Amino acid sequence: MYNQIFKRKSVRKYHDKELSGDIIQKIEESIVNLKLYNNKACTLIIEIMTYDDFIRDKKLNFITKKMVIKAPYYLSIKRNHTEDAYINAGYCGEELVLKLKELGLDTCWVGAANVFDRGAEFIIGIAFGYGDTTSSVVRKRDPLEAYYQGDCNNIKIVEALREAPSAKNSQPARVLFKNNEITLYNNNKGDRILKDLNVIDMGIALRHLTLALDYLSIEYTIVKNKDEFIIKTKAGKHE
Ligand SMILES: Cc1cc2nc3c(=O)[nH]c(=O)nc-3n(C[C@H](O)[C@H](O)[C@H](O)COP(=O)(O)O)c2cc1C
């Protein structure tokens, strides 16, 4: 999955091609095997829907309805009393985005979470299907140095973070390296419009970060401290 981080891009034009039963089964298996960031089984409700079912879903918030892009399929993510639901929607959703890319499918996160979290059940959607695109990945991102402070021993961690998709490309996730700790924090906290969406973005960034750590065989534990994440890594491993 780590390699898919660099191949994924948001795609907004799709072929009408249907998914085979085999592909659907693989996606469903991936959904069943999802873990929350604290390693517990994922309790979010994540469903594969056709475009028509997605836009007719009564739980969809009206802003998302306005923003849907024409894609043959959607993943719909709903809360189901899940703890840190927005973070985990990003964390688990991005894992699926990367799994879909592995299966040759393109994606685009779609939606406006309620600007102020009123506990709504629907969180966000992910459009997907066979993308109608031949262009290569071109990122609009800040320079790599903008994403971190402190003594970074492995720039691959920051590179993976920088690739993360984010609402309106706002790129809120930043890291601070200190001793054997990486603190992941939201650098766009004052933004009242993107508020909840940026929390989803933080979950997405956390997944990119943990995939990079796994790829580098760095052991870690994650502790949430208010809205920051302290990722403790094993001493000396990421030199
Ligand atoms: C939480 C979230 C919501 C998003 N909502 C939309 C959307 O409603 N419509 C859209 O076209 N793109 C949406 N995007 C995609 C971003 O615009 C995209 O990730 C960003 O521009 C960076 O481009 P890239 O994903 O190709 O790297 C969303 C992304 C995230 C993470």
PDBQT file of the ligand as one rigid body, heavy atoms in Angstrom, charges set to zero:
ROOT
HETATM    1  C1  LIG A 301     -11.874  15.375   3.223  1.00  0.00    +0.000 C 
HETATM    2  C2  LIG A 301     -11.734  15.713   1.753  1.00  0.00    +0.000 A 
HETATM    3  C3  LIG A 301     -12.812  16.235   1.051  1.00  0.00    +0.000 A 
HETATM    4  C4  LIG A 301     -12.699  16.514  -0.309  1.00  0.00    +0.000 A 
HETATM    5  N1  LIG A 301     -13.789  16.971  -0.991  1.00  0.00    +0.000 NA
HETATM    6  C5  LIG A 301     -13.714  17.145  -2.337  1.00  0.00    +0.000 A 
HETATM    7  C6  LIG A 301     -14.886  17.505  -3.081  1.00  0.00    +0.000 A 
HETATM    8  O1  LIG A 301     -15.976  17.662  -2.529  1.00  0.00    +0.000 OA
HETATM    9  N2  LIG A 301     -14.767  17.641  -4.428  1.00  0.00    +0.000 N 
HETATM   10  C7  LIG A 301     -13.568  17.449  -5.086  1.00  0.00    +0.000 A 
HETATM   11  O2  LIG A 301     -13.530  17.586  -6.317  1.00  0.00    +0.000 OA
HETATM   12  N3  LIG A 301     -12.427  17.120  -4.400  1.00  0.00    +0.000 NA
HETATM   13  C8  LIG A 301     -12.487  16.946  -3.051  1.00  0.00    +0.000 A 
HETATM   14  N4  LIG A 301     -11.367  16.562  -2.346  1.00  0.00    +0.000 N 
HETATM   15  C9  LIG A 301     -10.096  16.320  -3.056  1.00  0.00    +0.000 C 
HETATM   16  C10 LIG A 301      -9.064  17.429  -2.831  1.00  0.00    +0.000 C 
HETATM   17  O3  LIG A 301      -9.439  18.571  -3.580  1.00  0.00    +0.000 OA
HETATM   18  C11 LIG A 301      -7.676  16.901  -3.245  1.00  0.00    +0.000 C 
HETATM   19  O4  LIG A 301      -7.280  15.897  -2.357  1.00  0.00    +0.000 OA
HETATM   20  C12 LIG A 301      -6.609  17.985  -3.243  1.00  0.00    +0.000 C 
HETATM   21  O5  LIG A 301      -6.887  18.971  -4.204  1.00  0.00    +0.000 OA
HETATM   22  C13 LIG A 301      -5.201  17.416  -3.528  1.00  0.00    +0.000 C 
HETATM   23  O6  LIG A 301      -5.138  16.765  -4.788  1.00  0.00    +0.000 OA
HETATM   24  P1  LIG A 301      -4.718  15.216  -4.910  1.00  0.00    +0.000 P 
HETATM   25  O7  LIG A 301      -5.715  14.438  -4.086  1.00  0.00    +0.000 OA
HETATM   26  O8  LIG A 301      -4.821  14.916  -6.383  1.00  0.00    +0.000 OA
HETATM   27  O9  LIG A 301      -3.335  15.054  -4.376  1.00  0.00    +0.000 OA
HETATM   28  C14 LIG A 301     -11.463  16.294  -0.985  1.00  0.00    +0.000 A 
HETATM   29  C15 LIG A 301     -10.385  15.779  -0.267  1.00  0.00    +0.000 A 
HETATM   30  C16 LIG A 301     -10.512  15.479   1.076  1.00  0.00    +0.000 A 
HETATM   31  C17 LIG A 301      -9.363  14.855   1.792  1.00  0.00    +0.000 C 
ENDROOT
TORSDOF 0
